[in-house]
Amino acid sequence: MQVFLSFGPWIVFWVIAPFNRVAGAFSALGVCAAVNAYRLARRRGKIPDIGTLAFFIFLSAISFSVSEAWMDRWAFVIADFALLAIILVSLAIRRPFTLRFAREQVPREQWEQPLFISITRSSPGYGPRPWPGLSPPPCSAPFS
């Protein structure tokens, strides 16, 4: 359930944005704000939530200054790179985004076990490989 909350804004974006990139960005921003408010109220903020909020604020803000054609061409590409950046930053600071989710599922006694640490540090590395192929190519605008 916690993973779904973190990826909820992205799912909303991927569902709505093929029809309207700007509506997708603002809808995802709304979901992201709700997720962050929920998590902060419980003092359970997570790195992906902060990165996602920053990205959707950025994407929503630039939608006022770029053309609709630009959004159609680049919104999904930028989203892919934002996800990649969230993963790489979490790995670079040695706090992979999977660690918080894993700790919610595993007893505290196992958190310092070498296998647990190894798995949580290596599993985010599997994510970046398929993501660049997730979005349509930048030149495609299937609903324009």
PyMOL commands that set and color helices and strands:
alter all, ss='L'
color gray80, all
select helices_A, chain A and resi 2-16+21-41+47-62+68-92+97-105+108-110+114-126+131-133
alter helices_A, ss='H'
color red, helices_A
deselect
rebuild
show_as cartoon
